[in-house]
Amino acid sequence: MYLKRQVYDKLIRWKNERHRTTLEISGARQTGKTFLVNKFADEHFQHKVYINLFELSGTQFMACYKKASAWEPGMGARPRTPLHDAFKMFDEEFRDREDTIVILDEIQESAELYNRIREFTRQFRCRFVVTGSYLGKVYDQEFRYASGDMTKARIYTLSFEEFLQAFDQRLYEEYERIGDSREKDIHHRLKEVYDIYCQTGGYPSVVRTYLETKSLEEAQGELTRIIGTFMDESIRYFTDVLDTQVFTDIFLAICRILSREKKGLEEDSISEELQKLVTRDYSSNISKAVCNRAVSWLYFSGVIGFCGKIVEMDILNYKQGSRCYFMDLGLATYYLGRVGATPEEMAGTINENYVYINLKRRQDFPEEIAFETPAFATYRGGEVDFVVQGRKSSLRYAVEVKAGKHAGNTARKVLSDGKADRLLYLKGNTKGGKEGKVETIPLYLLERYKF
């Protein structure tokens, strides 16, 4: 079953750009990077060379690379084009032409190849794509950053729009023209699909499992397999196997923090708050260093994302890493269930997590919204769920995310005091409306909203 992905258009734009670069595709494990890149290569190039550095093809290519680049003083002339020679050894049909593409999957497995990215870009006519699920590894000292020679694209789990299109193409078409849709129950039907999406999340194999079986239990079973795969593979990158055992404790601690009625942190950063909670409630022998290392790994692996805090609605008083969210709703739903969150708590937290993911996507190039990360704000003893500022409009929005009816008093204070230009309510059960500077839209229409 093919799941259409919006990021595919970015790959086409990269191919057609006048300025040649190597394309780096990042994203969490199991988000469909390998499938999408291979599909793109097959549809837009005459010849493809695929090398997975996790697998046998990677071992074989590295043997070719070492043979082609071998040289010692006194051996005669140095190899002039060792990289070209290595690809020819690996693939006899390789030709350095514009209709050839080379895919180096799991690039984090070889610092030596990663450090050749500049040469890939400048010394070849063919195009190069490098991918990785654990690109946090490239921040180690042996990896050098190829600034200016790379274009980056991130692949997330499926958005609600992508899920809807796979779920019901006809309903998706109504969703696209919802302003003049003739379907009387369109909002009710979209809300039903959104509720399913909140439970399955957007990992492609989880979505396929649900669409094929219509079973949330089967879909959750596939999700737990993905979680297990991530934890098993992460062991490769930790010096102490015990470090990986803290992941589950951190997931549960994130859920407890997000479920708090008062969301402000007692500590200065999410890492410190998580370390305190993990030590108190789960494992007293976990050190701060281990917890911080695990949190960083989860972030760079695309499993969690950080949210900043704007103190008293002053954008010059911005604190990074003040909260974190899951980067997939299925993952959030699964762990919220494990900590015993009530249906009401779960709905509110999942809706907020959904908005966070959408805002995070909008900060990828070309950025639609400002700030380093999505951000919430404090103001006069209260909080605003998110503050968003459009890059093109320069309008500042106070955003309130609610599962049901709520006054949003702090957000109204922010608007009336001139700290925001607009107030946006995102609700589960509404058809939307607008009154002056206050606008209300259904949560499931957020992806179509322009700030």
Steps between C-alpha positions, in 0.01 A plus 500: 500500500655830390460791741537834322743734678511877458878511551537326162456840333806629688710222350389602150584865570846395621562310176401803292702758695770680303740492796609138545518357851497164673158431652491390864177324600447471875214372711415251769527126443215348296370830357540375141827669400650204315179418311439861398857567385512180295163578342624849411822358352316240293257757359741784423838343411620250243742320732500454878775383733364408844737434790377430853785543747307296758492199268714280272501753216669746735770251598562419135522865396741584782724218376493659152569841648801380700644318198450799269653750743787281629838670466825532692812709433723322251212322325511734203233746389211556738153396378353801318130415531465248783131573564408459133704179489326366812153548349613332175633202698174474692273542196643419156219701336580817697556805282558848640211666316213728593249218457672293772417522871693349791316430828712451812256374764582515875790738433569534874670160484804644322668825600744444213225510238308778675813713486513450121168682445677810371675285239172332403355843431797656322675217317209302352237570236263239646279586798546376856247439777606407853249383759507413867269413788760573768671810368573610857806282450646750252552748783792286619842651443599268216216636285556832321215726395470560124340844524390648168526171313183342638127555474308357792151350505328333793243224466246486780233242569182553295316826561123500547455609137715210378314258727163630379599461136595135561190439713238641262595677176149637447486644852844650446373678188209641703752608765700689237197704400330508838398864459246408229455130577151361439547228761273595792679278751853576379619633838362202687670257262831685510492503880448122499804449276704742711416298813622182329818678389567608858502134602699354210745783444683525170772235478440359149497133603258578785269687262513215248420249774195698607375558145534131419351364824286788634629391840648753742639211702688363198630849423623543857673164476693626199587817690647303790713309247639831372574612858683174563703537179603851596617395844687195369680706235584782739711262705759516219570864577531485879812390688286366784207277407326610822465852356231384259283369783424857604309570175171351621531687830552825309196435276282447806643805674424715193139387519475588869641848437269566204197380698554750781227761532772759568751450222780721629819318594650514846848466348665725239499242219306196388813282541531596866130450559505158335811395692334593829179317412676189364719480811206542736239281334687241291868439563690669781838386364466693171755780491439845359757435227327180387160671496630800304675271252182297446285813457743638243503167316118492484500856365762445230334171404174685428296331774439808718510874432574798724277799563620842617347739752437872446504658845221753557437522124839669453659340191840628614465285811495162329608178673577196289419141594231584756262222396504202269247310292487175308555526125222249429147495641479121512809495720351768725167316528673171581709637787223724636292185529781329689520776763124475557391835354122547502319538165460874568869544586603293202283697255636835612863386498473325163339805339779721634762252377336501156529879481864485610590256220327718242683812618829312502449402135436864409847592629673286238638689201338707359386610845139609535524609864759664725694396814759226545239241597125510560441692823245546775484810719440614853306818577370644827501170684342304214610326183428511128524160330703629205620830358540507122634778282467480122817565301314668212215668688704590815173455691535352847240245611408377844386143439274309738450125451190352657317169477173665600369836628748723681522871560875541440521798737879542478493506122226765508710712736792467261282620212337786689838622630639516146752220553353309206330607178260207477348233723454157343289231667550140384215276611387146442125550465438819303429616148700814566429870484657844520424806709737793468851386589379171646472197272391144573572203274474123537826333597496284189511812278824631655713362217312718252524815714740776393662715768 
